[in-house]
Amino acid sequence: MIGIFRVTLVVGVLAAQHVRAAQKDLSAVLAVRVYNYAGVEKHILAGAQRQAASILSRAGAITNWIGCAVSAAQAGSEPGCAQPPSGAEIVLKLLSHAMAQKTNQPAHTFGFAVPTSPAGLGSVFIFAKRAEELALSGRFSVGYDGARAVVLGHVIVHEIGHLLLGPGSHSRTGIMSYPWSQTELKQMATAHLSFTDGEAAVIRQRLAPGKHNP
């Protein structure tokens, strides 16, 4: 979980795109089923997913985002959502403010992760409104929508990191630091906040072929 720091952010650029050249050498694919209960706008969510995928690619994982419907009336859900998640999938739920309040999590947190089993990955719950509030706390040259995508993408990666790295995965530096200091927030704003080399090595090992149940 991440503590909210209201600090001024100096922003140079929005998050980098996928590192396409590096992806050719990656063999680990991380499937993430996305349930947008918070109603985050499509362009904000798409930007957050690009941000998150870029960070995860640097750690050795190609991300496959699967949009899932949150109601029977909602259209556009991917066929893969109908099957139970496999051991190599993550379920990501963007919670509304009302849903976040019902979780009884501390007010300074952005979300939490729940592992399914030692062999599997699990579910990630993101408090979208709180991520939006952090985006409001800084001055982003890319604009408010860009700031929202940057913050949401980093929050998603932080919580996914808990599933990939296991218990006790908070660190003093990098995206898994807790709470984020002004240093981490500035790195976030310039697309330089990532996993440490040691964390990336653990992630590559965790996602190596054959590590999960089918």
C-alpha positions in Angstrom: 0.0 0.0 0.0 1.1 3.5 -0.7 0.9 6.6 1.5 -0.4 9.8 0.0 2.1 12.7 -0.1 0.9 16.1 -1.2 4.0 17.6 -2.8 4.7 19.7 -5.8 5.8 17.5 -8.8 8.1 18.7 -11.5 7.1 17.0 -14.7 9.2 16.7 -17.8 7.3 14.1 -19.9 4.5 11.6 -19.7 5.5 8.0 -19.3 7.6 6.4 -22.0 5.9 4.0 -24.4 6.6 0.3 -24.4 10.2 -0.7 -24.9 9.4 -2.6 -28.1 12.8 -3.6 -28.9 13.4 -5.2 -25.5 10.1 -7.0 -25.7 11.3 -9.2 -28.5 13.7 -10.8 -26.0 11.1 -11.3 -23.2 9.3 -14.6 -22.8 7.2 -13.8 -19.7 3.6 -12.7 -20.5 1.5 -11.3 -17.6 -2.2 -11.4 -18.3 -4.2 -8.8 -16.3 -8.0 -8.8 -16.3 -9.3 -5.3 -15.7 -12.6 -4.5 -14.0 -13.3 -0.8 -14.1 -15.9 -0.4 -11.4 -14.7 3.2 -10.8 -15.7 4.2 -14.3 -12.3 5.7 -15.2 -12.5 7.2 -18.6 -11.2 5.1 -21.4 -8.4 7.4 -22.4 -7.1 7.7 -18.8 -7.2 4.0 -18.3 -5.4 3.4 -21.6 -2.7 5.8 -20.7 -2.3 4.2 -17.3 -2.0 0.8 -18.9 0.7 2.1 -21.3 2.5 3.5 -18.3 2.2 0.3 -16.3 3.2 -1.9 -19.2 6.3 0.2 -19.8 7.5 -0.2 -16.2 6.7 -4.0 -16.2 8.5 -4.5 -19.5 11.7 -3.1 -18.0 11.3 -5.8 -15.3 10.9 -8.5 -17.8 7.2 -8.9 -18.3 5.0 -8.3 -21.4 1.6 -7.2 -20.2 -1.6 -8.4 -21.8 -4.6 -6.2 -20.6 -8.0 -7.9 -20.8 -11.0 -5.6 -20.4 -13.8 -7.3 -18.5 -17.4 -6.1 -18.2 -18.6 -5.1 -14.7 -22.3 -5.7 -15.4 -24.4 -7.9 -17.6 -25.6 -4.8 -19.5 -22.1 -3.6 -20.3 -20.7 -4.5 -23.7 -17.1 -5.0 -24.9 -15.9 -7.6 -22.4 -13.2 -9.9 -23.8 -14.1 -13.6 -24.2 -11.3 -14.6 -21.8 -13.2 -13.0 -18.9 -15.7 -15.8 -18.9 -13.2 -18.4 -17.7 -11.8 -18.6 -14.1 -8.4 -16.9 -13.8 -5.4 -19.1 -14.3 -2.4 -19.2 -12.0 -0.5 -16.8 -14.3 -3.2 -14.1 -14.4 -3.9 -11.1 -12.2 -7.4 -9.7 -11.6 -7.3 -5.9 -11.4 -10.3 -4.1 -9.9 -10.6 -0.3 -10.0 -12.9 0.5 -7.2 -15.2 3.5 -6.9 -15.0 5.8 -3.9 -18.0 4.1 -2.2 -16.5 0.6 -2.8 -13.1 1.8 -1.4 -14.7 3.1 1.8 -16.2 -0.4 2.4 -12.8 -2.1 2.4 -11.9 -0.5 5.7 -8.4 0.2 4.4 -6.5 3.2 5.9 -7.4 6.5 4.3 -3.8 7.2 3.2 -3.6 4.0 1.0 -4.2 3.7 -2.7 -5.1 0.0 -2.8 -4.1 -3.5 -1.8 -3.2 -6.9 -3.2 -4.5 -10.3 -2.3 -2.5 -13.4 -3.4 -4.5 -16.5 -4.3 -1.9 -19.2 -3.5 1.8 -19.7 -3.5 1.5 -21.1 -7.1 -0.8 -18.4 -8.4 -0.8 -14.6 -8.5 -4.1 -13.1 -7.2 -6.1 -9.9 -7.3 -5.3 -6.2 -7.0 -7.7 -3.6 -5.8 -7.1 0.1 -6.7 -8.7 3.1 -5.1 -9.1 5.2 -8.2 -10.4 8.3 -6.4 -7.4 8.5 -4.1 -5.0 8.1 -7.1 -6.9 11.0 -8.7 -6.4 13.1 -5.6 -2.6 12.5 -5.8 -2.6 13.7 -9.4 -4.3 16.9 -8.2 -1.6 17.5 -5.6 1.1 18.3 -8.2 1.6 20.6 -11.2 1.9 18.5 -14.3 2.9 20.2 -17.5 1.2 17.4 -19.4 -2.2 18.4 -17.9 -4.5 16.9 -15.4 -5.6 13.9 -17.6 -1.9 13.1 -18.2 -1.2 13.3 -14.5 -4.1 11.0 -13.7 -2.8 8.4 -16.2 0.8 8.6 -14.8 -0.3 8.2 -11.1 -2.8 5.5 -11.8 -0.3 3.5 -13.8 2.3 3.6 -11.1 -0.3 2.7 -8.4 -1.3 -0.3 -10.5 2.3 -1.4 -10.9 3.0 -1.0 -7.2 0.2 -3.3 -6.2 1.0 -5.8 -8.9 4.5 -5.7 -7.5 3.2 -7.1 -4.2 1.8 -10.1 -6.0 5.0 -10.7 -8.0 7.5 -10.1 -5.2 5.6 -11.7 -2.3 5.4 -10.7 1.4 7.6 -7.9 2.7 8.0 -6.4 -0.7 8.1 -2.7 0.3 11.5 -1.1 -0.2 13.3 2.1 0.6 13.7 3.2 -3.0 11.9 2.6 -6.4 8.3 1.9 -7.2 8.0 -0.5 -4.3 9.0 2.2 -1.7 6.6 3.0 1.0 5.5 5.7 1.4 6.5 7.5 -1.8 8.8 10.4 -1.0 9.2 13.6 -3.0 12.2 11.8 -4.8 10.0 8.9 -6.0 7.2 11.3 -7.0 9.6 13.3 -9.2 10.9 10.1 -10.8 7.3 9.1 -11.4 6.6 12.4 -13.2 9.6 11.9 -15.5 9.0 8.2 -16.2 12.0 7.1 -14.3 10.4 5.3 -11.3 10.9 1.5 -11.7 11.6 -1.7 -9.9 15.1 -2.1 -8.6 17.5 -4.5 -10.4 17.0 -7.0 -7.6 13.2 -6.8 -7.8 13.3 -7.2 -11.5 15.3 -10.3 -11.2 12.7 -11.8 -8.8 9.9 -10.9 -11.2 11.6 -12.6 -14.1 12.1 -15.7 -12.0 8.5 -15.6 -10.8 7.1 -15.3 -14.3 9.4 -17.8 -15.9 7.6 -20.5 -18.0 6.4 -23.4 -15.9 6.2 -21.5 -12.6 2.4 -21.4 -12.6 -0.4 -23.9 -12.7 -2.3 -23.9 -16.0 
